[in-house]
Amino acid sequence: MRLGQQKRLTVEQVAELQARRKERELIRELMVGYGISKATVYRYLNQEVNSAT
């Protein structure tokens, strides 16, 4: 049994988000594009793609 909220993004979306940020896309644009908060964007940017599940 898993506690807490379900992940907002799939593994593929996390990889895409990280790639877009490496291309210097603004955090605000990522927030709006994925419908997530600034804290969530940074959380996804700081994790490895393989551990996104």
N, CA, C and O atoms as a GROMACS GRO file, in nm:
protein
  212
    1MET      N    1   0.084  -0.118   0.000
    1MET     CA    2   0.000   0.000   0.000
    1MET      C    3   0.088   0.124   0.000
    1MET      O    4   0.185   0.133   0.075
    2ARG      N    5   0.053   0.218  -0.085
    2ARG     CA    6   0.132   0.339  -0.098
    2ARG      C    7   0.056   0.457  -0.039
    2ARG      O    8  -0.062   0.474  -0.066
    3LEU      N    9   0.124   0.536   0.039
    3LEU     CA   10   0.064   0.654   0.099
    3LEU      C   11   0.105   0.780   0.023
    3LEU      O   12   0.204   0.779  -0.050
    4GLY      N   13   0.030   0.885   0.041
    4GLY     CA   14   0.063   1.012  -0.023
    4GLY      C   15  -0.007   1.028  -0.157
    4GLY      O   16  -0.077   0.938  -0.204
    5GLN      N   17   0.014   1.144  -0.216
    5GLN     CA   18  -0.049   1.173  -0.344
    5GLN      C   19   0.016   1.094  -0.456
    5GLN      O   20   0.133   1.057  -0.449
    6GLN      N   21  -0.063   1.070  -0.560
    6GLN     CA   22  -0.012   1.004  -0.679
    6GLN      C   23   0.080   1.100  -0.754
    6GLN      O   24   0.059   1.222  -0.750
    7LYS      N   25   0.179   1.047  -0.822
    7LYS     CA   26   0.272   1.130  -0.898
    7LYS      C   27   0.196   1.206  -1.006
    7LYS      O   28   0.106   1.152  -1.071
    8ARG      N   29   0.234   1.332  -1.025
    8ARG     CA   30   0.167   1.417  -1.123
    8ARG      C   31   0.216   1.392  -1.264
    8ARG      O   32   0.140   1.406  -1.360
    9LEU      N   33   0.343   1.354  -1.278
    9LEU     CA   34   0.401   1.334  -1.410
    9LEU      C   35   0.449   1.190  -1.427
    9LEU      O   36   0.489   1.125  -1.330
   10THR      N   37   0.444   1.143  -1.551
   10THR     CA   38   0.497   1.010  -1.581
   10THR      C   39   0.649   1.018  -1.593
   10THR      O   40   0.706   1.128  -1.595
   11VAL      N   41   0.713   0.904  -1.601
   11VAL     CA   42   0.859   0.899  -1.617
   11VAL      C   43   0.900   0.973  -1.744
   11VAL      O   44   0.999   1.046  -1.745
   12GLU      N   45   0.823   0.955  -1.851
   12GLU     CA   46   0.854   1.022  -1.978
   12GLU      C   47   0.840   1.172  -1.967
   12GLU      O   48   0.921   1.247  -2.022
   13GLN      N   49   0.737   1.218  -1.894
   13GLN     CA   50   0.718   1.361  -1.876
   13GLN      C   51   0.829   1.422  -1.792
   13GLN      O   52   0.872   1.535  -1.818
   14VAL      N   53   0.876   1.350  -1.692
   14VAL     CA   54   0.986   1.399  -1.608
   14VAL      C   55   1.112   1.415  -1.694
   14VAL      O   56   1.183   1.515  -1.683
   15ALA      N   57   1.139   1.316  -1.778
   15ALA     CA   58   1.256   1.324  -1.867
   15ALA      C   59   1.243   1.443  -1.961
   15ALA      O   60   1.341   1.514  -1.986
   16GLU      N   61   1.124   1.465  -2.013
   16GLU     CA   62   1.100   1.579  -2.102
   16GLU      C   63   1.117   1.711  -2.028
   16GLU      O   64   1.178   1.804  -2.080
   17LEU      N   65   1.063   1.720  -1.907
   17LEU     CA   66   1.077   1.840  -1.826
   17LEU      C   67   1.225   1.871  -1.802
   17LEU      O   68   1.268   1.986  -1.816
   18GLN      N   69   1.302   1.770  -1.766
   18GLN     CA   70   1.445   1.789  -1.740
   18GLN      C   71   1.519   1.833  -1.867
   18GLN      O   72   1.608   1.917  -1.861
   19ALA      N   73   1.482   1.775  -1.981
   19ALA     CA   74   1.545   1.813  -2.108
   19ALA      C   75   1.511   1.958  -2.144
   19ALA      O   76   1.597   2.033  -2.188
   20ARG      N   77   1.385   1.995  -2.125
   20ARG     CA   78   1.344   2.133  -2.155
   20ARG      C   79   1.418   2.232  -2.066
   20ARG      O   80   1.456   2.340  -2.113
   21ARG      N   81   1.439   2.198  -1.941
   21ARG     CA   82   1.512   2.288  -1.851
   21ARG      C   83   1.658   2.299  -1.892
   21ARG      O   84   1.716   2.407  -1.884
   22LYS      N   85   1.717   2.189  -1.937
   22LYS     CA   86   1.856   2.194  -1.985
   22LYS      C   87   1.870   2.286  -2.106
   22LYS      O   88   1.977   2.340  -2.132
   23GLU      N   89   1.759   2.303  -2.180
   23GLU     CA   90   1.757   2.394  -2.295
   23GLU      C   91   1.726   2.538  -2.251
   23GLU      O   92   1.696   2.624  -2.333
   24ARG      N   93   1.734   2.561  -2.119
   24ARG     CA   94   1.719   2.694  -2.059
   24ARG      C   95   1.576   2.746  -2.059
   24ARG      O   96   1.554   2.867  -2.056
   25GLU      N   97   1.476   2.657  -2.063
   25GLU     CA   98   1.337   2.700  -2.054
   25GLU      C   99   1.311   2.750  -1.911
   25GLU      O  100   1.362   2.694  -1.815
   26LEU      N  101   1.232   2.854  -1.900
   26LEU     CA  102   1.204   2.915  -1.770
   26LEU      C  103   1.120   2.823  -1.683
   26LEU      O  104   1.034   2.749  -1.732
   27ILE      N  105   1.147   2.829  -1.552
   27ILE     CA  106   1.071   2.750  -1.456
   27ILE      C  107   0.922   2.782  -1.466
   27ILE      O  108   0.839   2.691  -1.461
   28ARG      N  109   0.889   2.908  -1.480
   28ARG     CA  110   0.748   2.949  -1.490
   28ARG      C  111   0.680   2.883  -1.610
   28ARG      O  112   0.565   2.841  -1.600
   29GLU      N  113   0.750   2.874  -1.723
   29GLU     CA  114   0.692   2.809  -1.841
   29GLU      C  115   0.669   2.660  -1.816
   29GLU      O  116   0.570   2.604  -1.862
   30LEU      N  117   0.760   2.596  -1.744
   30LEU     CA  118   0.743   2.455  -1.710
   30LEU      C  119   0.625   2.438  -1.615
   30LEU      O  120   0.547   2.343  -1.628
   31MET      N  121   0.612   2.529  -1.519
   31MET     CA  122   0.500   2.524  -1.424
   31MET      C  123   0.367   2.528  -1.498
   31MET      O  124   0.279   2.446  -1.473
   32VAL      N  125   0.353   2.624  -1.588
   32VAL     CA  126   0.228   2.641  -1.661
   32VAL      C  127   0.205   2.523  -1.756
   32VAL      O  128   0.094   2.471  -1.766
   33GLY      N  129   0.310   2.482  -1.826
   33GLY     CA  130   0.298   2.374  -1.924
   33GLY      C  131   0.255   2.241  -1.864
   33GLY      O  132   0.181   2.166  -1.927
   34TYR      N  133   0.302   2.212  -1.743
   34TYR     CA  134   0.271   2.084  -1.680
   34TYR      C  135   0.165   2.097  -1.571
   34TYR      O  136   0.119   1.996  -1.517
   35GLY      N  137   0.125   2.219  -1.539
   35GLY     CA  138   0.022   2.240  -1.437
   35GLY      C  139   0.066   2.200  -1.298
   35GLY      O  140  -0.012   2.145  -1.220
   36ILE      N  141   0.193   2.228  -1.266
   36ILE     CA  142   0.249   2.193  -1.136
   36ILE      C  143   0.311   2.317  -1.071
   36ILE      O  144   0.336   2.417  -1.138
   37SER      N  145   0.335   2.309  -0.941
   37SER     CA  146   0.392   2.422  -0.867
   37SER      C  147   0.543   2.433  -0.889
   37SER      O  148   0.607   2.342  -0.942
   38LYS      N  149   0.597   2.546  -0.846
   38LYS     CA  150   0.742   2.567  -0.856
   38LYS      C  151   0.817   2.461  -0.776
   38LYS      O  152   0.918   2.407  -0.822
   39ALA      N  153   0.768   2.432  -0.656
   39ALA     CA  154   0.834   2.331  -0.572
   39ALA      C  155   0.834   2.194  -0.640
   39ALA      O  156   0.932   2.121  -0.632
   40THR      N  157   0.724   2.161  -0.706
   40THR     CA  158   0.716   2.032  -0.775
   40THR      C  159   0.811   2.028  -0.894
   40THR      O  160   0.874   1.925  -0.919
   41VAL      N  161   0.823   2.138  -0.967
   41VAL     CA  162   0.918   2.144  -1.079
   41VAL      C  163   1.059   2.116  -1.027
   41VAL      O  164   1.131   2.034  -1.083
   42TYR      N  165   1.098   2.184  -0.920
   42TYR     CA  166   1.233   2.165  -0.866
   42TYR      C  167   1.252   2.023  -0.812
   42TYR      O  168   1.361   1.967  -0.824
   43ARG      N  169   1.148   1.967  -0.754
   43ARG     CA  170   1.157   1.830  -0.703
   43ARG      C  171   1.186   1.733  -0.820
   43ARG      O  172   1.270   1.645  -0.809
   44TYR      N  173   1.115   1.752  -0.931
   44TYR     CA  174   1.137   1.666  -1.047
   44TYR      C  175   1.274   1.693  -1.111
   44TYR      O  176   1.337   1.600  -1.161
   45LEU      N  177   1.319   1.817  -1.110
   45LEU     CA  178   1.450   1.848  -1.169
   45LEU      C  179   1.564   1.786  -1.088
   45LEU      O  180   1.669   1.754  -1.144
   46ASN      N  181   1.544   1.770  -0.957
   46ASN     CA  182   1.649   1.718  -0.871
   46ASN      C  183   1.651   1.567  -0.857
   46ASN      O  184   1.739   1.513  -0.790
   47GLN      N  185   1.557   1.499  -0.920
   47GLN     CA  186   1.556   1.353  -0.911
   47GLN      C  187   1.608   1.292  -1.040
   47GLN      O  188   1.603   1.355  -1.146
   48GLU      N  189   1.656   1.171  -1.029
   48GLU     CA  190   1.699   1.099  -1.148
   48GLU      C  191   1.577   1.042  -1.216
   48GLU      O  192   1.480   1.005  -1.150
   49VAL      N  193   1.580   1.033  -1.348
   49VAL     CA  194   1.465   0.989  -1.426
   49VAL      C  195   1.423   0.848  -1.387
   49VAL      O  196   1.303   0.820  -1.380
   50ASN      N  197   1.517   0.760  -1.361
   50ASN     CA  198   1.485   0.621  -1.328
   50ASN      C  199   1.410   0.608  -1.198
   50ASN      O  200   1.340   0.508  -1.178
   51SER      N  201   1.422   0.704  -1.107
   51SER     CA  202   1.356   0.695  -0.977
   51SER      C  203   1.223   0.770  -0.974
   51SER      O  204   1.168   0.793  -0.867
   52ALA      N  205   1.172   0.807  -1.091
   52ALA     CA  206   1.049   0.885  -1.097
   52ALA      C  207   0.923   0.802  -1.076
   52ALA      O  208   0.814   0.858  -1.070
   53THR      N  209   0.935   0.674  -1.063
   53THR     CA  210   0.815   0.590  -1.046
   53THR      C  211   0.770   0.586  -0.902
   53THR      O  212   0.671   0.520  -0.871
   0.00000   0.00000   0.00000
